[in-house]
Amino acid sequence: MCGIVGYIGYRNVTDVIFKGLTNLEYRGYDSAGLALRDENEIKIYKSLGKLVNLKNELEKRKSELKNPVSGIGHIRWATHGSASLVNAHPHTCNCGKLAVVHNGIIENYKELREELIKKGCIFKSQTDTETIAHLIAHEYANTKNLENAVRNSVKKLQGAYAICVMHKDSPDEIIGARKHAPMLIGIGENENFIASDTPAIIEYTKKTIYLDDNEIAIVTKNRVKITDINGNIIEKRIEILPWEPVSLSKLGYKHFMLKEIHEQPDVIRNELSGKLYDIDANVILNEVKLNAETLKNLNKIEIIACGTSLHAALVGKYIIEDLAGISVEVEASSEYIYRKTTTNASTLVIGVSQSGETADTITAIKQAKEKGAHILIITNRPDSNMARLADSLIPVNAGIEVSVAATKSYTAQLISFYLLAIYLAEIKTHTNKEYIKNLKHELIQVPAKIEEILSDTTQIQACAKQFSSYKNFIYIARGVNLATALEGALKLKEISYINATGYAAGELKHGPIAMLDETMPVLSILIPGGITYEKILSNSEEAKARNAKLIALTSSDDGNIANLFDAVIKIPKISEILSPAVACVPLQLLAYYIAEFLGKDVDQPRNLAKSVTVE
């Protein structure tokens, strides 16, 4: 949620910041703004809605700008106060000499606000961020030093923040600070950058410094100084970003989501590379620090995640219990953090997050770590906060995912769980070796099976067109594909705004069946050869008897399927336990094509953010 870009250097400052914000649009936002230092002034530009509105505002007022030398920018996702111009960032103090942008939530802003009002500060917005602006300005009046003013101020803040600060009387520097919210510094020559995520700067530099909690960065065009909250200088390692700017190009696809769906075969091949290269050899997970002794003392596994990652975790539970015989619990991070848990030193806790910055999951992982649990993180961002908390790590190697709706990162998470389950089974020698060998052989074929689906999507497009006018959907499945039904329904809900719900097929008659009629399509996931196939077929017939329109997602060649179902989406034959890695792809495409038929903003659906960095 929200995005920050700061720049000081020789380039066109407005262009650098605006392009950086554009590359952070995937995070979700409802307003945008810039603060530019120009001719010894801090000039503020804000707009509601998409960045094109900010671009128009800048164009309308371009005669005001002469030669900006530095600036900070922000896209805001409303938390405190509605989406309005006065609540948009940057925020300033009463004299207008200082500007600040902020990601996160300040929990004690009301108390600070009351204190500042008593000291004469006049507030214009409903935001917690304006409190930071007044607080730093008040400290600056006492110290006449921006670095010290920021340091003294952040000591008083409770909650989460990544802030970027400029002051008229401190012309050659931008100050950044963070706690429980991501922030990095981009290192250039005669220029430097501050950002909340790497896509904002990758076009200009691949050299980065990641700030940790309670660290402050003093950034000039020729120098970056990092200190702790008490002013002690910290030597930080410069890291090299693994991605290229081309990652942010659609490469001819209409939307990033469609591009990322089509990238999935290569993502899986990349993830399997070096981990599963010989079906006769054990899976290699170099950054997983678990062995036979660790597993011997293990009582259970807990998997903690949110949203799409939670669905991947449900598949993980099924296959780890099936292959490794270890009890697994799955819980939404937002629930885990507010209850007493039985997590202890005999628990393996797996945190799953595409961004590695999901606030609820980070909090849950920290709680589990305090109880002595071994922490294993599955993430697309090995440079993230969650990865830094890990005892063991599985990077999913999906590359930058721009579309808000997760597709390739979900599939990569599934593959990570398959690899982990096999890895654990091989350590424990719990499962028949020949069965594991066959499973690995089939896992290697998954990319080719997905390519078969992607090579001809006419069937899926026809189904999408046929059902795009319906207002409600039900997805049903059993066993390992229950998560596939939940994820398929979520995808449709996220990008088309159709009310779609996933259910365990056996639960249909325990309530949801009351909703069924000709206006309620039911999509059934049926994988032949598994123990649930006949049962789901029976559940589908129950829905048909209530006049529901039926869609089958299946690899079955049964001729009777076409007679029962109004539409059939075929997938290549695959064993039931591996089918989620293939079955998710046509459901992603179905959601995509329905949303496109309805004219929705596929890559940036309303109210959603790619990286949810607040609880």
N, C-alpha and C positions, 0 to 999 in steps of 0.2 A: 504494500500500500504506500502511496505517495512516492515521490522521487526527488532527489536533490542533485544539482549539478553546480559546481563552482569552478571558475577559471580565472587565472591571472597569467598574462603572457602577451605575445606579439601578434596573435591571430585576431580576426574579427570576433570580438568577445560575444556579441549578440548571436552570431551564427553558431559559434561553438556551443553556447549554452542551449540555444533553441534546438540544435540537432541532438544534443545530449538528452534533452527532455523528450524529444521525439522517440529516441531509442529506449526510453523508460516508460512509454505509454502503456505497455503490456501490464504494468503494475496496477493500473486502474486509477482513475482520477475524475474529478468533477470541476476543477478550476486550475488555473495556471498563472504564474507570474515571474517577473524578473526584477532584480535590483542591479543597476549598472552604475559603476563609478565613472562619471564623465564630467570633465572640467570642474573638478573639486566639489562635485555634488553627487548625492546618491539619488538616482532617478528610478522611480517605481512604475512598473507596467503590469497590469493584471487583466484577466478576462475570465468569464465563466465558460464552462463547456470545453470543447476540444481545443487543441493547440492552434488550430487554424484561426480561431478567434483571437488568440494572443498575437498571432502573426499579423492579422489585420489591424490590431491595435498598434503594434509597432510600426506598421507601414503608414498608418494614419498620422503618427506622431514622429516620424523619422526626422523631421526638420529640427527636433529638439536635441537630437544626438549629434555630437561632434566627433569625439574619438575616445570611446570607452576603453579603459585599460584593465578592468577587472569586473567581475559580476557573479551573482548567485541566482539560481533559478529553482523553481519548484512546481511540481504538479501535486495537487492536494486531493485526497479522498476524505470526505468530511467525517470527523469524529466529534469534535466539540463545535457546535454551531452548524447551521445549515450551509449548503453550498450557495454562497453569496459572494459578491465582489469584496465586501468589507472583511469577510472571513478568509478570503484567499491570501496565500503567502506571496511575497515576503511581508512581514510585519515590521513596523517601525516604532521608535520611541516618540514621545511628544514633540521633540525638537526636529525629528526627521533626519538626524545625522547618522543613525544606526539602522541597519536592516538585518533581519534574521529569517532563516527558513528552518523548518523543523519537521522531522518524522518522529512518530511515537506519541505517547500520552504522558503528560505531567499530572501525577495523581494528587499533588498538593497545590495545584495552581489556584484554587479558590482562596486558601489561606494566604498565599503569597500575594494574590491580587488585592485582598483586603488591606494587607500591610502597605502595598505600594500606593493604593488610593489615599491612604492616610498621609502618605509622603507627598501627595500632590499629583500623582500620575493620573492621566485621563485615558480611560479605555474606550476603544471604538468598536471592537469586535467581541464575539462570544467565545473566542478560541483560548485554549491554554497557551498557545504559542506566543500571543501578544504579551503574556506575563513574562516570558523569557526576555523579550525585547526591552521592556521597561526595567527589568531586574538588572540586565547587563548595563543599560544606560545609566542607571543609578550608581552601579559600582564604578563605571568609567568616570563618572563625575568626581569620584573620590580618589581614584588611582591615576587617571590620565594615561592608562596603559591598557590596551584592548586585551592582550593576553591575560593579564592579571584579573581584569574585569570578568572575562569569560570564566576563568578558573574559580574565582570567588563565587560566581553565580551558580555554576553547575553543582557546587557543593551543597547548595540549598534545594536542588531539584530532586524530587522523588518520582520514580516511574521510569519510563523509557524515553530516550532521546537520541537523535543524531541531529546536530545543529551546524549551521554554517552562518558565520557572522561577518559583516563588513561595517566599517565606521568611516565617516567622512574625514576625520582627523587622523586616521591611521591608514594612509592611502596605499601603502605598498604591501598590504597583507590581507589574507582571509584566514579566519580562525575556524577550525572544525573541532567538534567534540562528540563523543558518543558514550552511550550506556544502554545496553539491551536493544540496540537498533544498529543495523549495518552501516558502515562508512569506510571508504577507502580513499587513498591518495594516488593519483596518477602522476608519474614522474616523467617529465620531458626535458628538453633543452631550451633554456630561456622561457620556459612555461611550465606550469604545474596545474593539476586538476584536483577537485574534490568531488566525490560522487557517492550515491547510495548503492550503486551496482555497476558492474563492469561494462555493460553495453553502452553506457553513457560516454565512455572514454576510449573504447577499443579502436576507434578509427584513428586516434591520435597517438596512442602509446599502449604498449603491452607491459610496461613496468609499473608495478603497483606495490603500495604498502597498505596492509590491512590494519586498521585501528582496532584495538581491543577495548573492553569496557574501562571507563574512567581514564581514557587517554585523550590528549588534546594535541591537535596539529596546528602549527603556525606555518602558513604557506605563503611564500613569496614567489616571484617568477624564477628566482635562481636558487632557492633554498627551501627545504622542508625540515622543520624541527618538531620532534615528537616528545611530549613530556607526560608524566603522570599527573594526577589531579593536584599534587603538591608542588609541581614545578620541576621535579627531577627529570633530567633528560634521559630518554630511552633510545637505545640503538635498535632499530627495527630492520628486519630482513626485507630486501626488495624481491618480490616474486614476479614471475613472468606469466602473463595470461596465456592459457592454452588455446584460445580461439582467435579466428581471423574475422575481419570486418564483414566478409561475405556471408557470415552466419546471420547477419541482419537483413539480408536481401531475400526477396520472395522468389528469385530465380525463375520468373515467368509464371508462377502459380498466382491465382487470383487472390488467395489469402494465405497468411502464414500457417493457419491451421491445416489447410490442404497440403501445403509443402511439408509440414512436420509429420502428417500422417504418412506421406509417401517416403519419408526418411527412415521409417521404422525398420525395414529390413537391414539397412546398413548400420543402424544403431545397435541392433541385436548382434550382428556379426562383430561389430567393434567391441561389444561387451563380452562376447564369448571368447574373443581373441586373447590368448595368453592364460585363460582360465580353464577352458575346455577345448583342448586341441587333439585329444586322443581318447576315444571311448574306453580304452583299456587302462588308461591312467587316471589317477584321482584328480578331482577338480582342484585347481590351485586358486586360493584367495590369499594373496600375499599380505594384505593388511588386516586380515581376520586373525586375532590372537587367541584362538580357542584350540584346545587339545583334548586328548582323552581324559586327562586328569580333571580339567575344567568341567567337562561334560559329566563326569562321574559325580561331581559335587553339585550339579545343577538340579534344582527342584522344578523349575518351570521357566518358560519364556513369556515375557510380556512385550507386545508390539503396540507402540503408541504412534498415532498419526492423525491427520485431519483430511477431510474431503476425499479427493481421488486417491491420495496416498493411503487412506484408511481402507479403501476397497482393495488396493494391492495387498495390504496387511491381512485382509480376510482370506485372500488366496494363499498368502504365506502361511497362515495358521493351518489351513487344510493340508498343504503339501508337506510342511514340517512334521505335523503329527503323523501323516501317512508314511513318510519315508524314514523319519528319524525316531519316531515313537516318543517324542517329548511333548508334554502338555503345554499348550500355548493359549494365552489370553490376549484378546485384542480390545483396545479401548480408545475412544476418542480422547485426544490430548486434553481438550477443554473440560472433560469430565474427570480425568485422572488427577488433575492438579488440585481439585477441590474436595478430595475425599481421603480418608485414611486407607492406605494400601498395605498389602502384605509383602511388598518388595523388600528384598534383603540381599546379603552377599551371595546367596545361592540362586539369585535370579539373573538371567540374561535379559536385558531390556534393549529392544530394537526400536530405534526412532527412525521414522520414514518421512522425508520431506523433499520435494523437488528442489526448493530454493535453499534448504538448510537454514533458513531464517524465520521459519514459522514460529511465532511468539509462544503460542500455547505449547507446542512440542518442545521448544527449548526449555521452558519452565518445567515441564514434566521430566525431561531428561536430567536437569539439574537436581530435581528432587530425588530421582532414582539414584543418581550418582552419590548423593549425600548418604544414602542408605547402604552404600557399598556394592551396588549392582554393577556387573560388567556391562558397559554401554557399547552397543554396536549401531552404527549409523549407516543408513542407506540414503544417499543423496546424489543429486546431479551436480552439486557444488562442493567439491573437496576443499574449497577455500572458505567455506561458510562457518558461522558460529557453531552449528551443530557438529560439524566435522572436527572442530577443535576440541569439542568435549568428548570425543570418541576414544574408547579403548581399542575398538576394532572398527574398520571402515570398509564399506563397499561403495565405491564411486560408480554410478550407473552409466557415465560416459555418453549421455544423450546429446551433448552440445547445447547451445543456447536455444531455449524454447520461448518464442516470442508471443504466440497466441495465448490468451489467458486460459482457455480450456486446455488442460493437460492431455496430451495424446502420446507422443513418443516417450515422454518421461514416465508415464504410467506403464507402458509396455516394458521399458527398461527396468522399472522397479519389479515387475513380475519376473523377468529373467533373473534379476538379482536374487529373488526368493527361491527360484528353482535351483540356482547354483548353490545357494546357502543350504537348502534342504538336502541336496545331494552331498555336499561337503560334510554336513553333520552326520548323515547316514553312513558315509564312508569311514568317518572316524569311529563311529559307534559299531560299525559292521552290523547294523540293525536289520537292513533290508537285503533280500536276495541279490547277490552280485549280478546275476544275469538280467534281472529286472532293471537294476540301475544302469547297466550297460545299454540295454535297449532304450531306456529313457533318454540317456545322453545322445544316443544315435538319432533319436527323433527330435530332440531339442536342437541339434545342429541343423535340422531341416526346416525349422520354424520360419526363418527369413524367406526361404523359397516359397513356402505356403502363403505367406503374406503377400509376396510379389504376385502370386497367382490371383489373389483377390484384387490387388491394385491394378492389374493389367486389364481388367474389364469390370467397370463399375456400373454398367448400364442397368443391370438388375436392381442394384441398390438405388440408383437415381429414379427408376420407375416406381419403386416402392415409396420413396420419399415424396414424389409428386402425388401419388395416389392418396397418401395419408397426411399431407401437409396442412389440410384444413381442419383437422381434428384438434380439439382443445385439451384433451386429456389422454394419457396413455398409461397402460400397466405393462411392466416387464416381469416375466416370471422365469425362474430356473430353480434347480436344486443342486445341492452339493457344492463342488468346487466352482460352479458357474453362478451361484447366487450372487457373488461379488460382481460378476460380469453383468448381470441384470441390474444391479444397483448402479454400477458405473455407466452403463448404457443409458439408463433413465436420467442420471445426473447430467450427462453430456447433452441430452435433448433439452432438459430443463435450463441448463446454463446458457445455451446460445440461441434457442428458439423461443424461450419463455413459455413453452407448453408444459402443463402440469403433468409430469411423468413420474411414476413411482415404481420402484422395484420391490418385489415380494418373493419370499420362498414359495414355490408353487403350491406346496401342501397347505399354506396358510390362506390361500385364495378363498376357500370356503368358510374360513373363520372370520368373516367380516367383509373383505373387499368384494366378494361376489355380489354383494348388494348393489354395487355401483355398475354392474355389467349390463349393457344394452347395446344397441346398434351405434351409439355415439362413443363407445369406449373400446378402442383397439387394444388387443392383448398381444404382446410379442413374447413368444416362447422360445427358449434356448434348449434345443434337443440334440444331444450328442449320442449317436448310436454306439452300442458296445459297452456303455456304462450302466451302472446299476439303477440310474434314475430315469432312463429313457422312456420306458413304458409308463412310469408314473406321471411324467410331465405330459405325455401324450394324452393320458386320461384327464389330467387337469385342463388341458386345452379343449378337450371335448366338452367338459363341464362349462367352459366359457362360451363355446359355440352354441350350446343349448340355451344360453341366455342372449343369443343374437349378437354377441360381440364379434367384431371383425378381428380376424386372426392373422398374425405374421409369424412365420417360422424362420428361425435362424438355425440351420442344421447342415450336417454333412451326409444325411441319410439319402439313400437312393430309393426309399420306399415310395412306390407309386401312389399310395393312399394319402401321402402328405399333401399333395396338390389338391385332393378332393376335400380335405378338412380345412386347409388354410387358404385365406384370400390372397396372400402373397408369400413367396418363399425366397429367402436369401440363402444361397448355398455357400458353404465354405469347404475347403479341402478336407479330406479324411485325416483325423488326428485322434490320438487317444484322449479319453476324457480328462485325465489329470493335467495334460498339457494344453487342452483346448482353450482356456482363458487367454493365452498369449496370442491366439489366432482370432477367436470369436470377438474380441474387443474391437478389432479393426473395422469390420462392416458396421458395427454400431456407432463408431466414431463418424464414419462416412454418412450413415443414415441421418445422424443429428446434423452434420454439416450441410447436407443437401436440403434438408427440410428448412433449416435456418436461411439458406441462400434463396430458396423458393419464396420464403416469407419476407425477404429483403432486410434481414437483421444484420447488425454489425457483428460479424462472426468472430473477429479477432479480439474485439474489445466489448464484450457484453456488458450491459448496464449493471452498475452497483458492485461489480466483481473486481478483485485485484489478484494479480499473479502471485505476489508474495505478501502474505498476511503477517505483517510485523507488529501487530498490536493484538492483545488478548481480547 
